[in-house]
Every structure is written in C-alpha cells, then in structure tokens.
Amino acid sequence: MSDNQTIFDLKIGDSGRISGFSSEDIPMKFYELGLTPGSFVTLKKRLPFGGPVCVQIMDSVQLIALRDTEANSILIEKFL
C-alpha cells in the first residue's frame, strides 16, 4: 500500500482501505453508510462537471455518491 490519499484522488476502478478522516468533525452519515475506518472501497464512477464520485463498499451492491468536499475528507490507503 502507498501513502494516504483521499477518495477524491482515486481513479475509476482503484480500491483502498479507509484509514481515517481529515477532520475531527465527521458527519454521522459516513458511519451510517458504512464509510468507517477499515472499510474497503472502490471508486466506480466520477460524474462530469464537478459532480459527485460514486464508491462501492466491499461486499455491497449499492453505490454511494459523495460530493467532492466529502470525498476529499475521507483518507484512503490505496492498493498498488
């Protein structure tokens, strides 16, 4: 694994493990959606014109859309 990046830094198809958050003020919705430290995620879509990114949590069939500010606040240890 390489150094910490954010979900926003991933390319489509890249996977990684959530290592933490860039802020102490974490929205509760992240936890409710399963975006917790230790969770494995894959970037599935990046919508155009500054739209959201869509991630999939391992072992889930649903996609979660995140605004760029949200995606930039979730730290990832990317798999090489």
VMD Tcl script that builds the backbone (N, CA, C; Angstrom):
set m [mol new atoms 240]
animate dup $m
set s [atomselect $m all]
$s set {name element resname resid chain x y z} {
  {N N MET 1 A 0.835 -1.172 0.000}
  {CA C MET 1 A 0.000 0.000 0.000}
  {C C MET 1 A 0.883 1.240 0.000}
  {N N SER 2 A 0.372 2.311 -0.529}
  {CA C SER 2 A 1.127 3.550 -0.577}
  {C C SER 2 A 0.629 4.509 0.494}
  {N N ASP 3 A 1.159 5.739 0.432}
  {CA C ASP 3 A 0.787 6.725 1.442}
  {C C ASP 3 A -0.673 7.139 1.319}
  {N N ASN 4 A -1.137 7.866 2.327}
  {CA C ASN 4 A -2.545 8.256 2.372}
  {C C ASN 4 A -2.915 9.212 1.247}
  {N N GLN 5 A -4.040 8.950 0.654}
  {CA C GLN 5 A -4.676 9.802 -0.327}
  {C C GLN 5 A -6.115 9.956 0.142}
  {N N THR 6 A -6.921 10.629 -0.653}
  {CA C THR 6 A -8.345 10.705 -0.343}
  {C C THR 6 A -9.117 9.932 -1.407}
  {N N ILE 7 A -10.377 9.683 -1.128}
  {CA C ILE 7 A -11.226 9.021 -2.128}
  {C C ILE 7 A -11.232 9.832 -3.419}
  {N N PHE 8 A -11.210 11.158 -3.303}
  {CA C PHE 8 A -11.241 12.014 -4.487}
  {C C PHE 8 A -10.021 11.790 -5.382}
  {N N ASP 9 A -8.890 11.370 -4.812}
  {CA C ASP 9 A -7.654 11.144 -5.572}
  {C C ASP 9 A -7.653 9.835 -6.355}
  {N N LEU 10 A -8.570 8.927 -6.046}
  {CA C LEU 10 A -8.604 7.631 -6.722}
  {C C LEU 10 A -9.036 7.780 -8.176}
  {N N LYS 11 A -8.590 6.858 -9.007}
  {CA C LYS 11 A -9.059 6.764 -10.388}
  {C C LYS 11 A -10.145 5.695 -10.433}
  {N N ILE 12 A -10.977 5.748 -11.451}
  {CA C ILE 12 A -12.049 4.764 -11.590}
  {C C ILE 12 A -11.445 3.361 -11.592}
  {N N GLY 13 A -11.989 2.500 -10.744}
  {CA C GLY 13 A -11.511 1.129 -10.618}
  {C C GLY 13 A -10.499 0.929 -9.504}
  {N N ASP 14 A -9.916 2.026 -8.984}
  {CA C ASP 14 A -8.955 1.913 -7.882}
  {C C ASP 14 A -9.665 1.555 -6.585}
  {N N SER 15 A -8.975 0.801 -5.746}
  {CA C SER 15 A -9.516 0.391 -4.449}
  {C C SER 15 A -8.561 0.784 -3.343}
  {N N GLY 16 A -9.100 0.860 -2.147}
  {CA C GLY 16 A -8.281 1.160 -0.984}
  {C C GLY 16 A -9.057 0.924 0.294}
  {N N ARG 17 A -8.350 1.125 1.403}
  {CA C ARG 17 A -8.949 0.958 2.729}
  {C C ARG 17 A -9.048 2.326 3.378}
  {N N ILE 18 A -10.204 2.628 3.949}
  {CA C ILE 18 A -10.367 3.901 4.647}
  {C C ILE 18 A -9.485 3.880 5.887}
  {N N SER 19 A -8.591 4.869 5.979}
  {CA C SER 19 A -7.670 4.929 7.117}
  {C C SER 19 A -8.087 5.970 8.142}
  {N N GLY 20 A -8.992 6.859 7.769}
  {CA C GLY 20 A -9.440 7.889 8.705}
  {C C GLY 20 A -10.064 9.050 7.958}
  {N N PHE 21 A -10.118 10.177 8.650}
  {CA C PHE 21 A -10.753 11.369 8.098}
  {C C PHE 21 A -9.841 12.571 8.315}
  {N N SER 22 A -9.923 13.545 7.436}
  {CA C SER 22 A -9.049 14.711 7.523}
  {C C SER 22 A -9.510 15.712 8.567}
  {N N SER 23 A -10.681 15.508 9.117}
  {CA C SER 23 A -11.239 16.427 10.106}
  {C C SER 23 A -11.814 15.636 11.271}
  {N N GLU 24 A -11.795 16.252 12.431}
  {CA C GLU 24 A -12.416 15.630 13.605}
  {C C GLU 24 A -13.940 15.709 13.528}
  {N N ASP 25 A -14.448 16.633 12.713}
  {CA C ASP 25 A -15.887 16.864 12.591}
  {C C ASP 25 A -16.440 15.989 11.465}
  {N N ILE 26 A -16.672 14.717 11.774}
  {CA C ILE 26 A -17.099 13.736 10.780}
  {C C ILE 26 A -18.626 13.648 10.756}
  {N N PRO 27 A -19.227 13.802 9.573}
  {CA C PRO 27 A -20.680 13.639 9.507}
  {C C PRO 27 A -21.101 12.221 9.912}
  {N N MET 28 A -22.112 12.111 10.730}
  {CA C MET 28 A -22.618 10.814 11.178}
  {C C MET 28 A -23.065 9.964 9.990}
  {N N LYS 29 A -23.466 10.628 8.891}
  {CA C LYS 29 A -23.945 9.860 7.731}
  {C C LYS 29 A -22.858 8.960 7.160}
  {N N PHE 30 A -21.569 9.343 7.298}
  {CA C PHE 30 A -20.493 8.463 6.829}
  {C C PHE 30 A -20.569 7.122 7.544}
  {N N TYR 31 A -20.741 7.172 8.848}
  {CA C TYR 31 A -20.820 5.936 9.633}
  {C C TYR 31 A -22.083 5.151 9.293}
  {N N GLU 32 A -23.188 5.867 9.110}
  {CA C GLU 32 A -24.447 5.203 8.778}
  {C C GLU 32 A -24.377 4.503 7.421}
  {N N LEU 33 A -23.579 5.046 6.500}
  {CA C LEU 33 A -23.430 4.454 5.169}
  {C C LEU 33 A -22.376 3.351 5.124}
  {N N GLY 34 A -21.644 3.173 6.218}
  {CA C GLY 34 A -20.612 2.145 6.260}
  {C C GLY 34 A -19.228 2.636 5.890}
  {N N LEU 35 A -19.069 3.955 5.749}
  {CA C LEU 35 A -17.767 4.539 5.425}
  {C C LEU 35 A -16.994 4.759 6.717}
  {N N THR 36 A -16.454 3.681 7.253}
  {CA C THR 36 A -15.761 3.715 8.536}
  {C C THR 36 A -14.304 3.289 8.343}
  {N N PRO 37 A -13.418 3.718 9.244}
  {CA C PRO 37 A -12.029 3.270 9.139}
  {C C PRO 37 A -11.950 1.743 9.088}
  {N N GLY 38 A -11.156 1.255 8.154}
  {CA C GLY 38 A -11.015 -0.189 7.951}
  {C C GLY 38 A -11.865 -0.728 6.814}
  {N N SER 39 A -12.865 0.038 6.375}
  {CA C SER 39 A -13.719 -0.402 5.261}
  {C C SER 39 A -12.952 -0.314 3.945}
  {N N PHE 40 A -13.181 -1.281 3.065}
  {CA C PHE 40 A -12.567 -1.290 1.744}
  {C C PHE 40 A -13.550 -0.703 0.742}
  {N N VAL 41 A -13.076 0.224 -0.091}
  {CA C VAL 41 A -13.932 0.883 -1.076}
  {C C VAL 41 A -13.274 0.853 -2.447}
  {N N THR 42 A -14.120 0.938 -3.481}
  {CA C THR 42 A -13.667 1.026 -4.867}
  {C C THR 42 A -14.373 2.202 -5.515}
  {N N LEU 43 A -13.612 3.045 -6.229}
  {CA C LEU 43 A -14.219 4.148 -6.962}
  {C C LEU 43 A -14.829 3.589 -8.240}
  {N N LYS 44 A -16.128 3.758 -8.413}
  {CA C LYS 44 A -16.841 3.192 -9.558}
  {C C LYS 44 A -17.154 4.223 -10.633}
  {N N LYS 45 A -17.481 5.460 -10.235}
  {CA C LYS 45 A -17.863 6.489 -11.207}
  {C C LYS 45 A -17.376 7.845 -10.735}
  {N N ARG 46 A -17.096 8.701 -11.703}
  {CA C ARG 46 A -16.768 10.099 -11.438}
  {C C ARG 46 A -17.637 10.901 -12.405}
  {N N LEU 47 A -18.618 11.593 -11.893}
  {CA C LEU 47 A -19.547 12.314 -12.753}
  {C C LEU 47 A -18.921 13.624 -13.223}
  {N N PRO 48 A -19.282 14.085 -14.424}
  {CA C PRO 48 A -18.636 15.269 -15.009}
  {C C PRO 48 A -19.054 16.581 -14.353}
  {N N PHE 49 A -18.308 17.622 -14.711}
  {CA C PHE 49 A -18.604 18.997 -14.310}
  {C C PHE 49 A -18.617 19.179 -12.798}
  {N N GLY 50 A -17.677 18.555 -12.118}
  {CA C GLY 50 A -17.586 18.714 -10.663}
  {C C GLY 50 A -18.662 17.973 -9.904}
  {N N GLY 51 A -19.302 17.021 -10.566}
  {CA C GLY 51 A -20.342 16.230 -9.909}
  {C C GLY 51 A -19.751 15.275 -8.897}
  {N N PRO 52 A -20.588 14.486 -8.273}
  {CA C PRO 52 A -20.105 13.575 -7.228}
  {C C PRO 52 A -19.304 12.400 -7.790}
  {N N VAL 53 A -18.589 11.748 -6.878}
  {CA C VAL 53 A -17.936 10.480 -7.194}
  {C C VAL 53 A -18.780 9.385 -6.557}
  {N N CYS 54 A -18.775 8.216 -7.157}
  {CA C CYS 54 A -19.554 7.094 -6.636}
  {C C CYS 54 A -18.607 5.985 -6.213}
  {N N VAL 55 A -18.764 5.539 -4.973}
  {CA C VAL 55 A -17.922 4.471 -4.446}
  {C C VAL 55 A -18.785 3.282 -4.061}
  {N N GLN 56 A -18.144 2.134 -4.052}
  {CA C GLN 56 A -18.803 0.904 -3.612}
  {C C GLN 56 A -18.004 0.351 -2.449}
  {N N ILE 57 A -18.698 0.039 -1.368}
  {CA C ILE 57 A -18.058 -0.590 -0.227}
  {C C ILE 57 A -17.996 -2.079 -0.513}
  {N N MET 58 A -16.852 -2.688 -0.228}
  {CA C MET 58 A -16.673 -4.118 -0.490}
  {C C MET 58 A -17.840 -4.915 0.088}
  {N N ASP 59 A -18.282 -5.911 -0.616}
  {CA C ASP 59 A -19.386 -6.792 -0.221}
  {C C ASP 59 A -20.741 -6.099 -0.244}
  {N N SER 60 A -20.851 -4.971 -0.940}
  {CA C SER 60 A -22.129 -4.282 -1.067}
  {C C SER 60 A -22.426 -4.107 -2.553}
  {N N VAL 61 A -23.698 -4.105 -2.907}
  {CA C VAL 61 A -24.067 -3.897 -4.304}
  {C C VAL 61 A -24.447 -2.452 -4.582}
  {N N GLN 62 A -24.661 -1.660 -3.546}
  {CA C GLN 62 A -25.092 -0.280 -3.756}
  {C C GLN 62 A -23.903 0.651 -3.933}
  {N N LEU 63 A -24.133 1.730 -4.699}
  {CA C LEU 63 A -23.140 2.776 -4.872}
  {C C LEU 63 A -23.501 3.942 -3.968}
  {N N ILE 64 A -22.483 4.598 -3.436}
  {CA C ILE 64 A -22.672 5.756 -2.570}
  {C C ILE 64 A -22.075 6.961 -3.278}
  {N N ALA 65 A -22.881 8.001 -3.494}
  {CA C ALA 65 A -22.412 9.227 -4.140}
  {C C ALA 65 A -21.898 10.187 -3.072}
  {N N LEU 66 A -20.713 10.743 -3.325}
  {CA C LEU 66 A -20.094 11.685 -2.399}
  {C C LEU 66 A -19.739 12.971 -3.134}
  {N N ARG 67 A -20.054 14.118 -2.529}
  {CA C ARG 67 A -19.616 15.400 -3.079}
  {C C ARG 67 A -18.094 15.459 -3.030}
  {N N ASP 68 A -17.500 16.335 -3.830}
  {CA C ASP 68 A -16.037 16.414 -3.840}
  {C C ASP 68 A -15.479 16.788 -2.474}
  {N N THR 69 A -16.175 17.648 -1.728}
  {CA C THR 69 A -15.694 18.021 -0.389}
  {C C THR 69 A -15.735 16.827 0.559}
  {N N GLU 70 A -16.755 15.988 0.431}
  {CA C GLU 70 A -16.847 14.782 1.265}
  {C C GLU 70 A -15.767 13.779 0.871}
  {N N ALA 71 A -15.595 13.573 -0.439}
  {CA C ALA 71 A -14.593 12.623 -0.923}
  {C C ALA 71 A -13.181 13.058 -0.533}
  {N N ASN 72 A -12.950 14.366 -0.449}
  {CA C ASN 72 A -11.643 14.886 -0.049}
  {C C ASN 72 A -11.391 14.762 1.442}
  {N N SER 73 A -12.412 14.484 2.224}
  {CA C SER 73 A -12.235 14.387 3.678}
  {C C SER 73 A -12.039 12.947 4.157}
  {N N ILE 74 A -12.157 11.969 3.247}
  {CA C ILE 74 A -12.005 10.557 3.621}
  {C C ILE 74 A -10.646 10.064 3.144}
  {N N LEU 75 A -9.773 9.744 4.098}
  {CA C LEU 75 A -8.415 9.302 3.787}
  {C C LEU 75 A -8.404 7.824 3.422}
  {N N ILE 76 A -7.600 7.487 2.420}
  {CA C ILE 76 A -7.539 6.134 1.861}
  {C C ILE 76 A -6.092 5.656 1.816}
  {N N GLU 77 A -5.884 4.404 2.155}
  {CA C GLU 77 A -4.619 3.737 1.851}
  {C C GLU 77 A -4.875 2.957 0.572}
  {N N LYS 78 A -4.339 3.455 -0.527}
  {CA C LYS 78 A -4.607 2.876 -1.845}
  {C C LYS 78 A -3.812 1.594 -2.038}
  {N N PHE 79 A -4.439 0.606 -2.676}
  {CA C PHE 79 A -3.761 -0.632 -3.031}
  {C C PHE 79 A -2.999 -0.423 -4.322}
  {N N LEU 80 A -1.790 -0.946 -4.371}
  {CA C LEU 80 A -0.975 -0.817 -5.590}
  {C C LEU 80 A -1.329 -1.885 -6.590}
}
mol reanalyze $m
mol bondsrecalc $m
mol representation Tube
mol addrep $m
